[in-house]
Structure formats: C-alpha cells, structure tokens
C-alpha cells in the first residue's frame, strides 16, 4: 500500500471511504450529519486543514487517517477508516504506524465502546483505555473510550 498526504482532488474518494466504513462497520453509531454535509466537511475543512493521509492500492484510495497535535502537545488520531472491502489485511496497521511515526507522545484517540474490532485493534497496538464516556460528549450519543499510547 502506498501512503501519502491527501490532496484536494482526493476529497470525493476520502468521503466515500469514510461513509462506507462508518455505515458498514460502525452502524450502531448513527451519523450525526447527512452524507452531503460529511462530503462538504471533508472537502472544505478536513483535507485543507492538513494531517490527512490516504492509503492507496492499485491507484484507488482504500483508507484514510486524520492526525493532529493539540495545544497541550498530545498527538491525536482523529479518524482512521478503511474501505470495508479492505479490512483485515493489515492496512489499518500500516496507516496507524505511519501516523504514530508523525505524532508526538502521548497519542490519544477515541473509539466507540461498542466497536469491539476497534478496541481490539488499538489495544493490540499498545493503546490503553484511560477514560470511559457515556456518549454525552460526542455527536452520536454513543458510549466511548479515550485511549492513550505513551
């Protein structure tokens, strides 16, 4: 898999990957925004803000990740999604490791508590839960877990 920074011209495919992944793999957490609003956000805010990386196989974007550093110096994995057809092939690990190479420690991320595949994935990569939320702090209203990797 080739990994590179997302370009403005990638926005449509990044949105397709994001939406397909959310709907297929995180269906218990309803999207808080319409598909068109998600596409607009990805095109106008997420990609232009920098920190978005894409994973490419055979000239097609099959994964996306957004990283950031906050004002306290913590690294954040804000989004990590794969096209559902490419899950289970190690591509998520490749994207995650790429992100970890480019972030200061500690690195934090949130995932939904009900997403057992994600919790196993992040714990396998050394992340540990440091806080459990009841969903009142996220748009979807679903219980979540704050993970950290030192």
Backbone as JSON, one array per atom type, in Angstrom:
{
  "sequence": "XXXXXXXXXXXXXXXXXXXXXXXXXXXXXXXXXXXXXXXXXXXXXXXXXXXXXXXXXXXXXXXXXXXXXXXXXXXXXXXXXXXXXXXXXXXXXXXXXXXXXXXXXXXXXXXXXXXXXXXXXXXXXXXXXXXXXXXXXXXXXXXXXXXXXX",
  "N": [[0.85, -1.19, 0.0], [0.55, 2.17, -0.84], [1.25, 5.12, 0.93], [0.29, 8.41, 1.4], [0.09, 12.03, 1.71], [-3.15, 13.48, 1.75], [-4.72, 14.93, -1.08], [-6.45, 17.81, -2.35], [-7.96, 16.95, -4.5], [-8.58, 14.39, -3.76], [-10.77, 14.36, -2.16], [-13.45, 13.48, -2.76], [-13.24, 10.65, -2.97], [-12.13, 10.07, -0.46], [-14.25, 10.81, 1.18], [-16.12, 8.89, 0.33], [-14.91, 6.51, 1.27], [-14.85, 7.03, 4.04], [-17.65, 7.32, 4.62], [-18.67, 4.8, 3.74], [-17.29, 3.06, 5.43], [-18.09, 3.92, 8.0], [-20.86, 3.38, 7.82], [-20.97, 0.6, 7.32], [-19.29, -0.64, 9.24], [-19.58, 0.62, 11.66], [-22.22, 0.78, 12.3], [-23.95, 0.93, 14.46], [-23.62, 3.41, 15.54], [-25.14, 6.17, 14.77], [-24.73, 8.37, 12.0], [-24.1, 11.75, 12.6], [-24.47, 13.74, 10.84], [-25.62, 14.59, 7.55], [-24.93, 12.72, 4.51], [-24.15, 14.49, 2.46], [-23.33, 16.71, 3.95], [-21.16, 15.59, 5.27], [-19.46, 15.05, 3.11], [-18.98, 17.69, 2.25], [-17.69, 18.74, 4.55], [-15.35, 17.15, 4.61], [-14.18, 17.93, 2.18], [-13.97, 20.77, 2.4], [-12.98, 21.38, 4.94], [-11.65, 19.24, 6.48], [-9.58, 17.97, 4.78], [-8.21, 20.33, 3.75], [-7.19, 21.28, 6.18], [-4.93, 19.88, 6.69], [-2.85, 17.08, 7.71], [-4.2, 14.82, 6.91], [-4.03, 11.62, 5.7], [-3.79, 9.24, 3.09], [-4.35, 5.84, 2.14], [-3.33, 3.86, -0.52], [-4.13, 1.51, -2.99], [-3.46, -0.04, -6.01], [-3.93, 2.39, -7.43], [-6.22, 3.34, -6.18], [-7.91, 4.91, -3.52], [-8.09, 3.42, -0.47], [-8.1, 3.69, 2.2], [-8.17, 6.04, 4.95], [-6.77, 8.51, 7.11], [-6.76, 10.84, 9.75], [-4.7, 13.02, 11.48], [-3.55, 14.95, 14.31], [-2.07, 17.52, 16.38], [-2.56, 18.67, 19.6], [-3.04, 21.69, 21.62], [-1.79, 21.11, 23.99], [0.26, 19.53, 23.33], [-0.25, 16.87, 22.84], [-0.48, 14.08, 20.68], [-2.93, 13.17, 18.27], [-5.04, 10.7, 16.92], [-7.44, 11.31, 14.87], [-9.27, 10.31, 12.99], [-9.63, 7.17, 11.49], [-10.18, 5.19, 8.93], [-11.16, 2.49, 6.84], [-11.94, 1.3, 3.56], [-14.57, -0.93, 3.62], [-14.18, -3.34, 2.19], [-11.51, -3.82, 2.38], [-10.72, -4.35, 4.93], [-9.0, -6.09, 7.51], [-6.63, -6.83, 6.33], [-4.26, -5.81, 7.21], [-3.88, -3.19, 6.53], [-4.93, -1.09, 8.01], [-3.23, -1.16, 10.2], [-0.85, -0.39, 8.94], [-1.45, 2.28, 8.21], [-1.94, 3.34, 10.78], [0.59, 3.01, 12.05], [2.12, 4.66, 10.42], [0.97, 7.13, 11.08], [1.66, 7.22, 13.83], [4.38, 7.48, 13.64], [4.57, 10.11, 12.98], [3.62, 11.69, 15.0], [3.71, 13.4, 18.19], [4.33, 12.0, 21.47], [2.29, 11.74, 24.4], [-0.03, 9.74, 22.42], [-3.36, 10.07, 21.6], [-6.74, 8.85, 21.22], [-10.2, 8.49, 20.4], [-12.65, 5.94, 20.53], [-15.67, 4.18, 19.81], [-17.26, 2.5, 22.46], [-18.73, 0.21, 21.89], [-17.56, -0.75, 19.62], [-16.02, -3.35, 19.12], [-14.1, -4.48, 17.4], [-12.44, -2.29, 16.82], [-11.54, -1.59, 19.41], [-10.05, -3.87, 20.1], [-8.13, -3.74, 18.04], [-6.74, -1.27, 18.55], [-5.8, -1.75, 21.16], [-4.16, -3.92, 20.69], [-2.12, -2.61, 19.43], [-0.9, -1.3, 21.46], [-2.26, 0.77, 22.74], [-3.96, 2.05, 25.6], [-6.93, 2.05, 27.58], [-8.0, 5.09, 29.05], [-10.09, 6.59, 29.9], [-13.61, 6.43, 30.23], [-16.52, 7.22, 28.47], [-19.97, 8.3, 28.54], [-21.28, 8.9, 26.24], [-22.37, 11.38, 26.14], [-20.69, 13.37, 25.38], [-20.11, 13.2, 22.7], [-21.13, 13.55, 19.24], [-22.72, 11.49, 18.3], [-23.88, 10.32, 20.47], [-23.12, 7.94, 21.66], [-21.66, 5.62, 23.94], [-18.18, 5.96, 24.67], [-14.58, 5.41, 24.46], [-11.62, 6.74, 25.67], [-8.46, 6.42, 24.5], [-4.93, 5.95, 25.08], [-1.53, 6.13, 24.07], [1.62, 5.9, 25.24]],
  "CA": [[0.0, 0.0, 0.0], [1.21, 3.47, -0.86], [0.69, 6.08, 1.87], [0.7, 9.78, 1.08], [-0.82, 13.08, 2.16], [-4.34, 13.65, 0.91], [-4.8, 16.09, -1.94], [-7.82, 18.32, -2.51], [-8.65, 16.12, -5.5], [-8.93, 13.11, -3.14], [-11.88, 14.55, -1.23], [-14.62, 12.65, -3.08], [-12.98, 9.25, -2.61], [-11.96, 10.01, 1.0], [-15.6, 10.82, 1.73], [-16.73, 7.58, 0.06], [-14.32, 5.54, 2.21], [-15.34, 7.39, 5.37], [-19.07, 6.99, 4.74], [-18.86, 3.35, 3.61], [-16.77, 2.43, 6.63], [-18.99, 4.25, 9.12], [-22.16, 2.71, 7.66], [-20.83, -0.85, 7.37], [-18.54, -1.16, 10.38], [-19.95, 1.32, 12.89], [-23.63, 1.08, 12.04], [-24.64, 1.19, 15.72], [-23.43, 4.83, 15.86], [-25.7, 6.89, 13.64], [-24.03, 9.57, 11.56], [-24.74, 12.95, 13.13], [-24.61, 14.68, 9.73], [-26.01, 13.96, 6.28], [-23.83, 12.38, 3.62], [-23.69, 15.68, 1.76], [-22.58, 17.53, 4.91], [-19.87, 14.92, 5.5], [-18.63, 15.32, 1.92], [-18.59, 19.1, 2.3], [-16.72, 18.88, 5.64], [-14.09, 16.56, 4.17], [-13.63, 18.75, 1.08], [-13.71, 22.16, 2.75], [-12.35, 21.56, 6.25], [-10.72, 18.2, 6.92], [-8.38, 17.86, 3.94], [-7.42, 21.57, 3.76], [-6.54, 21.53, 7.48], [-3.68, 19.11, 6.75], [-2.89, 15.94, 8.61], [-4.97, 13.7, 6.37], [-3.22, 10.69, 4.94], [-4.57, 8.21, 2.42], [-3.72, 4.59, 1.75], [-3.71, 3.61, -1.92], [-3.8, 0.22, -3.63], [-3.85, -0.03, -7.43], [-4.41, 3.74, -7.78], [-7.5, 3.64, -5.54], [-7.84, 5.19, -2.09], [-8.8, 2.39, 0.27], [-8.07, 4.05, 3.61], [-7.87, 7.43, 5.27], [-6.48, 8.78, 8.51], [-6.51, 12.24, 10.06], [-3.96, 13.18, 12.72], [-3.37, 16.34, 14.75], [-1.42, 17.75, 17.66], [-3.34, 19.71, 20.28], [-2.27, 22.76, 22.26], [-1.04, 20.54, 25.12], [1.33, 18.73, 22.77], [-0.67, 15.49, 22.63], [-0.83, 13.66, 19.34], [-4.28, 12.6, 18.17], [-5.58, 10.02, 15.74], [-8.82, 11.8, 14.86], [-10.08, 9.44, 12.14], [-8.94, 6.09, 10.79], [-11.23, 4.39, 8.3], [-10.82, 1.72, 5.64], [-13.0, 0.76, 2.74], [-14.9, -2.22, 4.25], [-13.66, -4.47, 1.41], [-10.07, -3.95, 2.62], [-10.49, -4.58, 6.36], [-8.43, -7.39, 7.86], [-5.45, -7.11, 5.51], [-3.09, -5.13, 7.76], [-3.78, -1.83, 6.02], [-5.17, -0.18, 9.14], [-1.98, -1.12, 10.97], [0.11, 0.42, 8.19], [-1.83, 3.68, 8.38], [-1.72, 3.72, 12.17], [2.04, 3.13, 12.3], [2.55, 5.88, 9.74], [0.54, 8.24, 11.93], [2.44, 7.24, 15.06], [5.71, 7.99, 13.29], [4.47, 11.54, 12.73], [2.95, 12.36, 16.11], [4.39, 13.38, 19.49], [3.71, 11.19, 22.52], [1.41, 10.6, 24.16], [-1.0, 9.8, 21.34], [-4.7, 9.74, 22.09], [-7.84, 8.69, 20.26], [-11.48, 7.99, 20.9], [-13.41, 4.99, 19.73], [-16.91, 3.82, 20.47], [-17.11, 1.33, 23.33], [-19.37, -0.94, 21.25], [-16.78, -1.16, 18.46], [-15.06, -4.35, 19.63], [-12.97, -4.63, 16.47], [-11.53, -1.15, 17.01], [-10.88, -1.66, 20.71], [-9.0, -4.9, 19.99], [-7.1, -3.22, 17.15], [-5.92, -0.28, 19.23], [-5.11, -2.39, 22.29], [-3.09, -4.74, 20.1], [-1.05, -1.69, 19.07], [-0.33, -0.71, 22.67], [-3.1, 1.8, 23.35], [-4.65, 1.64, 26.83], [-8.04, 2.95, 27.91], [-7.75, 5.97, 30.21], [-11.34, 7.22, 30.32], [-14.81, 5.9, 29.6], [-17.57, 8.23, 28.39], [-21.33, 7.78, 28.41], [-21.82, 9.33, 24.96], [-22.89, 12.74, 26.23], [-19.69, 14.3, 24.85], [-19.9, 13.04, 21.25], [-22.31, 13.87, 18.44], [-23.53, 10.31, 18.05], [-24.54, 9.93, 21.71], [-22.75, 6.56, 21.96], [-20.54, 5.49, 24.88], [-16.88, 5.91, 24.0], [-13.39, 5.16, 25.26], [-10.44, 7.52, 25.34], [-7.26, 5.59, 24.55], [-3.66, 6.66, 25.04], [-0.29, 5.39, 23.86], [2.72, 6.76, 25.71]],
  "C": [[0.89, 1.24, 0.0], [0.49, 4.37, 0.14], [1.22, 7.46, 1.52], [-0.3, 10.76, 1.67], [-1.99, 13.2, 1.19], [-4.25, 14.96, 0.14], [-6.25, 16.56, -1.99], [-8.62, 17.45, -3.47], [-9.05, 14.74, -4.96], [-10.22, 13.18, -2.34], [-13.07, 13.64, -1.51], [-14.4, 11.21, -2.64], [-12.77, 9.1, -1.11], [-13.34, 9.99, 1.67], [-16.31, 9.49, 1.5], [-16.22, 6.52, 1.03], [-14.87, 5.78, 3.61], [-16.79, 6.93, 5.55], [-19.32, 5.49, 4.66], [-18.42, 2.64, 4.88], [-17.69, 2.68, 7.83], [-20.29, 3.46, 9.02], [-22.05, 1.19, 7.8], [-20.25, -1.36, 8.68], [-18.9, -0.52, 11.71], [-21.43, 1.7, 12.8], [-24.43, 1.37, 13.3], [-24.56, 2.67, 16.12], [-23.94, 5.66, 14.68], [-24.86, 8.12, 13.29], [-24.81, 10.79, 12.03], [-25.02, 13.97, 12.02], [-24.99, 13.91, 8.47], [-24.76, 13.64, 5.46], [-23.28, 13.62, 2.92], [-22.91, 16.61, 2.7], [-21.22, 16.92, 5.21], [-18.94, 15.19, 4.32], [-18.11, 16.76, 1.92], [-17.51, 19.33, 3.37], [-15.36, 18.32, 5.23], [-13.4, 17.44, 3.13], [-13.18, 20.13, 1.56], [-12.96, 22.37, 4.05], [-11.28, 20.52, 6.54], [-9.45, 18.14, 6.08], [-7.58, 19.16, 3.92], [-6.7, 21.84, 5.08], [-5.21, 20.8, 7.6], [-3.83, 17.93, 7.7], [-3.69, 14.76, 8.12], [-4.05, 12.9, 5.45], [-4.15, 9.67, 4.28], [-3.7, 6.99, 2.15], [-4.24, 4.2, 0.39], [-3.23, 2.23, -2.36], [-4.32, 0.29, -5.06], [-4.53, 1.28, -7.83], [-5.77, 4.09, -7.18], [-7.28, 3.88, -4.05], [-8.7, 4.17, -1.37], [-8.8, 2.66, 1.77], [-7.74, 5.51, 3.79], [-7.64, 7.55, 6.77], [-6.24, 10.28, 8.67], [-5.83, 12.3, 11.42], [-3.82, 14.66, 13.04], [-2.56, 16.34, 16.04], [-2.18, 18.88, 18.34], [-2.44, 20.71, 20.99], [-1.51, 22.31, 23.51], [0.13, 19.7, 24.65], [1.01, 17.26, 22.61], [-0.9, 15.24, 21.15], [-2.2, 13.02, 19.36], [-4.47, 11.88, 16.84], [-7.06, 10.4, 15.75], [-9.75, 10.9, 14.06], [-9.17, 8.4, 11.52], [-10.01, 5.15, 10.25], [-10.69, 3.72, 7.05], [-12.09, 1.4, 4.86], [-13.31, -0.63, 3.33], [-14.36, -3.44, 3.5], [-12.18, -4.74, 1.71], [-9.72, -4.16, 4.09], [-9.91, -5.98, 6.57], [-7.2, -7.77, 7.07], [-4.18, -6.43, 6.03], [-2.94, -3.69, 7.33], [-4.02, -0.8, 7.11], [-3.93, -0.05, 10.0], [-0.94, -0.27, 10.27], [-0.19, 1.91, 8.35], [-1.55, 4.16, 9.8], [-0.24, 3.93, 12.47], [2.61, 4.36, 11.61], [2.18, 7.11, 10.58], [1.37, 8.35, 13.19], [3.85, 7.75, 14.82], [5.73, 9.51, 13.15], [3.79, 12.32, 13.85], [3.82, 12.34, 17.37], [3.65, 12.46, 20.45], [3.33, 12.09, 23.68], [0.48, 10.85, 22.98], [-2.33, 9.32, 21.91], [-5.67, 9.56, 20.93], [-9.07, 8.24, 21.01], [-11.98, 6.92, 19.96], [-14.67, 4.64, 20.51], [-16.71, 2.54, 21.26], [-17.68, 0.07, 22.69], [-18.56, -1.49, 20.07], [-15.66, -2.11, 18.9], [-13.87, -4.55, 18.7], [-11.96, -3.51, 16.65], [-10.82, -1.23, 18.35], [-9.78, -2.72, 20.7], [-7.83, -4.41, 19.15], [-6.18, -2.26, 17.89], [-5.17, -0.87, 20.42], [-3.97, -3.27, 21.81], [-1.88, -3.87, 19.72], [-0.53, -0.89, 20.27], [-1.13, 0.4, 23.31], [-3.81, 1.21, 24.57], [-5.78, 2.6, 27.12], [-7.71, 3.79, 29.14], [-9.02, 6.66, 30.7], [-12.49, 6.62, 29.53], [-15.89, 6.98, 29.63], [-18.93, 7.58, 28.15], [-22.0, 8.19, 27.1], [-22.33, 10.77, 24.98], [-21.93, 13.77, 25.63], [-19.41, 14.12, 23.36], [-21.22, 13.23, 20.51], [-23.25, 12.69, 18.26], [-24.3, 9.85, 19.29], [-24.25, 8.5, 22.13], [-21.6, 6.53, 22.97], [-19.22, 5.31, 24.14], [-15.76, 5.66, 25.01], [-12.29, 6.08, 24.75], [-9.23, 6.62, 25.55], [-6.02, 6.48, 24.5], [-2.52, 5.67, 24.83], [0.84, 6.33, 24.27], [3.95, 6.57, 24.89]]
}
